[in-house]
């Protein structure tokens, strides 16, 4: 469920620090040896960036389908195109299968999508930094 909240600049800044740490961590691991761990961390980075962007716009997703609804809400922003939104959603599904069903994420998936994921992260960081000022 999407709810209206008071925009929280300090929380968004705090999330940005966590995102920085997560980015440093994921860049330090061998993604060919640990593709599932790397992909999960890319998802968490994207999710946290989306959460912070939405928070600064006075929006928060809560409940069982919060992550799915966050991706749907993100599709309303012009900075990301439909293919990028679809990739985020695909990564969300793969991460859920990994986390809840123990399914590995193939090395080939990450190899084929990594550059696009990094580009999405960069776009989301730009969106967030514009809002933070």
C-alpha contacts under 8 A as a table, 3 or more apart, distances in Angstrom:
res1	aa1	res2	aa2	distance
1	X	61	X	5.51
1	X	62	X	5.33
1	X	63	X	6.08
1	X	65	X	7.14
1	X	66	X	6.36
1	X	69	X	7.00
2	X	59	X	6.72
2	X	60	X	5.65
2	X	61	X	4.46
2	X	62	X	6.43
2	X	66	X	7.69
2	X	69	X	7.12
2	X	70	X	7.96
3	X	59	X	5.81
3	X	60	X	5.35
3	X	61	X	6.27
3	X	62	X	7.51
4	X	58	X	5.53
4	X	59	X	4.80
4	X	60	X	6.36
5	X	55	X	7.34
5	X	58	X	4.75
5	X	59	X	5.60
5	X	60	X	6.54
6	X	55	X	7.78
6	X	58	X	5.23
6	X	59	X	7.96
7	X	55	X	5.49
7	X	56	X	4.60
7	X	57	X	6.03
7	X	58	X	4.54
7	X	59	X	7.67
8	X	11	X	5.49
8	X	12	X	6.37
8	X	55	X	6.44
8	X	56	X	6.00
8	X	58	X	7.92
9	X	12	X	5.11
9	X	13	X	6.21
9	X	56	X	6.44
9	X	132	X	6.79
10	X	13	X	5.07
10	X	14	X	6.18
11	X	14	X	5.00
11	X	15	X	6.16
11	X	52	X	7.76
12	X	15	X	5.02
12	X	16	X	6.22
12	X	52	X	4.96
12	X	53	X	7.67
12	X	55	X	7.17
12	X	56	X	7.07
12	X	132	X	7.91
13	X	16	X	4.99
13	X	17	X	6.55
13	X	132	X	7.61
14	X	17	X	5.24
14	X	18	X	6.57
15	X	18	X	5.03
15	X	19	X	6.11
15	X	48	X	6.81
15	X	49	X	7.72
15	X	52	X	6.78
16	X	19	X	4.94
16	X	20	X	6.20
16	X	49	X	7.44
16	X	52	X	7.87
17	X	20	X	5.10
17	X	21	X	6.48
18	X	21	X	5.16
18	X	22	X	6.24
19	X	22	X	5.01
19	X	23	X	6.08
19	X	45	X	5.69
19	X	48	X	6.94
19	X	49	X	7.44
20	X	23	X	5.13
20	X	24	X	6.24
21	X	24	X	5.10
21	X	25	X	6.20
22	X	25	X	5.01
22	X	26	X	6.15
22	X	41	X	6.94
22	X	45	X	6.73
23	X	26	X	5.25
23	X	27	X	6.16
23	X	41	X	7.94
23	X	42	X	7.87
23	X	45	X	7.14
24	X	27	X	5.31
24	X	28	X	6.39
25	X	28	X	5.18
25	X	29	X	6.75
26	X	29	X	5.54
26	X	31	X	7.96
26	X	38	X	5.81
26	X	41	X	6.39
26	X	42	X	7.49
27	X	30	X	7.90
29	X	34	X	7.41
29	X	38	X	7.36
30	X	33	X	5.39
30	X	34	X	6.03
30	X	35	X	7.88
31	X	34	X	4.83
31	X	35	X	4.71
31	X	36	X	7.99
31	X	37	X	7.61
31	X	38	X	5.54
31	X	107	X	7.66
31	X	110	X	7.91
32	X	35	X	5.55
32	X	107	X	5.86
32	X	111	X	7.92
33	X	107	X	7.88
34	X	37	X	5.48
34	X	38	X	6.26
34	X	107	X	7.94
35	X	38	X	5.05
35	X	39	X	5.91
35	X	105	X	6.17
35	X	106	X	6.48
35	X	107	X	5.20
35	X	110	X	6.43
36	X	39	X	5.16
36	X	40	X	6.03
36	X	98	X	7.40
36	X	104	X	5.73
36	X	105	X	4.70
36	X	106	X	7.14
36	X	107	X	7.79
37	X	40	X	5.16
37	X	41	X	6.22
38	X	41	X	5.14
38	X	42	X	6.24
39	X	42	X	5.02
39	X	43	X	6.19
39	X	91	X	7.62
39	X	95	X	7.34
39	X	105	X	7.31
39	X	110	X	6.61
40	X	43	X	5.07
40	X	44	X	6.24
40	X	95	X	5.64
41	X	44	X	4.93
41	X	45	X	6.13
42	X	45	X	5.12
42	X	46	X	6.23
42	X	117	X	7.29
43	X	46	X	5.12
43	X	47	X	5.98
43	X	88	X	7.60
43	X	91	X	6.46
43	X	92	X	6.58
43	X	95	X	7.18
44	X	47	X	4.96
44	X	48	X	5.97
45	X	48	X	5.24
45	X	49	X	6.15
45	X	121	X	7.43
46	X	49	X	5.10
46	X	50	X	6.11
46	X	88	X	7.84
46	X	120	X	7.75
46	X	121	X	6.03
46	X	124	X	7.59
47	X	50	X	5.12
47	X	51	X	6.02
47	X	67	X	7.49
48	X	51	X	4.94
48	X	52	X	6.15
49	X	52	X	5.16
49	X	53	X	6.18
49	X	121	X	7.72
49	X	124	X	6.18
49	X	125	X	6.83
49	X	128	X	7.21
50	X	53	X	5.10
50	X	54	X	6.06
50	X	70	X	7.12
50	X	71	X	7.89
50	X	74	X	7.21
50	X	124	X	7.02
51	X	54	X	5.26
51	X	55	X	5.97
51	X	60	X	7.18
51	X	70	X	7.38
52	X	55	X	4.95
52	X	56	X	6.22
52	X	128	X	7.03
53	X	56	X	5.31
53	X	57	X	6.49
53	X	124	X	7.80
53	X	127	X	6.99
53	X	128	X	5.38
53	X	131	X	7.51
54	X	57	X	4.98
54	X	58	X	6.34
54	X	59	X	5.01
54	X	60	X	6.31
54	X	74	X	7.99
55	X	58	X	5.01
55	X	59	X	5.11
55	X	60	X	5.89
56	X	59	X	7.38
56	X	131	X	6.84
56	X	132	X	7.99
60	X	70	X	7.94
61	X	66	X	4.82
61	X	67	X	7.23
61	X	69	X	6.53
61	X	70	X	6.03
62	X	65	X	7.37
62	X	66	X	4.86
63	X	66	X	5.31
65	X	68	X	5.41
65	X	69	X	6.11
66	X	69	X	5.10
66	X	70	X	6.06
67	X	70	X	5.03
67	X	71	X	6.45
67	X	92	X	7.77
68	X	71	X	5.28
68	X	72	X	6.37
68	X	89	X	7.27
68	X	92	X	7.80
69	X	72	X	4.89
69	X	73	X	6.00
70	X	73	X	4.99
70	X	74	X	6.08
71	X	74	X	4.98
71	X	75	X	6.46
71	X	85	X	6.87
71	X	88	X	7.23
71	X	89	X	6.60
72	X	75	X	5.26
72	X	76	X	7.41
73	X	76	X	5.68
73	X	77	X	7.82
74	X	77	X	5.60
74	X	85	X	7.58
75	X	78	X	7.50
75	X	80	X	7.13
75	X	81	X	7.65
75	X	82	X	7.26
75	X	85	X	6.28
77	X	80	X	6.60
78	X	81	X	6.89
79	X	123	X	7.10
79	X	127	X	7.77
80	X	84	X	5.99
80	X	85	X	6.67
80	X	120	X	7.58
80	X	123	X	7.54
81	X	84	X	5.37
81	X	85	X	6.34
82	X	85	X	5.05
82	X	86	X	6.06
83	X	86	X	5.03
83	X	87	X	6.16
84	X	87	X	5.02
84	X	88	X	6.27
84	X	116	X	7.78
84	X	120	X	6.89
85	X	88	X	5.15
85	X	89	X	6.25
86	X	89	X	5.04
86	X	90	X	6.05
87	X	90	X	4.93
87	X	91	X	6.08
87	X	117	X	7.91
88	X	91	X	5.13
88	X	92	X	6.13
88	X	117	X	7.94
89	X	92	X	4.91
89	X	93	X	6.31
90	X	93	X	5.17
90	X	94	X	6.25
91	X	94	X	5.02
91	X	95	X	5.94
92	X	95	X	5.12
92	X	96	X	6.15
93	X	96	X	5.08
93	X	97	X	6.25
94	X	97	X	5.13
94	X	98	X	6.13
94	X	105	X	6.84
95	X	98	X	4.97
95	X	99	X	5.99
95	X	105	X	7.90
96	X	99	X	5.05
96	X	100	X	5.73
96	X	101	X	7.56
97	X	100	X	5.37
97	X	101	X	4.98
97	X	102	X	6.47
97	X	103	X	5.60
98	X	101	X	5.61
98	X	102	X	4.66
98	X	103	X	4.37
98	X	104	X	5.73
98	X	105	X	6.96
99	X	102	X	5.86
99	X	103	X	7.58
105	X	109	X	6.97
105	X	110	X	7.74
106	X	109	X	5.29
106	X	110	X	6.86
107	X	110	X	5.36
107	X	111	X	6.06
108	X	111	X	4.89
108	X	112	X	5.97
109	X	112	X	5.29
109	X	113	X	6.07
110	X	113	X	5.09
110	X	114	X	5.26
111	X	114	X	5.69
112	X	115	X	7.61
113	X	116	X	5.36
113	X	117	X	6.10
114	X	117	X	5.02
114	X	118	X	6.13
115	X	118	X	5.11
115	X	119	X	6.20
116	X	119	X	5.00
116	X	120	X	6.24
117	X	120	X	5.04
117	X	121	X	6.21
118	X	121	X	4.99
118	X	122	X	6.20
119	X	122	X	5.02
119	X	123	X	6.25
120	X	123	X	5.10
120	X	124	X	6.16
121	X	124	X	5.14
121	X	125	X	6.10
122	X	125	X	5.09
122	X	126	X	6.26
123	X	126	X	5.11
123	X	127	X	6.28
124	X	127	X	4.97
124	X	128	X	6.11
125	X	128	X	5.00
125	X	129	X	5.95
126	X	129	X	5.13
126	X	130	X	6.10
127	X	130	X	5.32
127	X	131	X	6.50
128	X	131	X	5.16
128	X	132	X	6.17
129	X	132	X	4.94
129	X	133	X	5.89
130	X	133	X	5.20
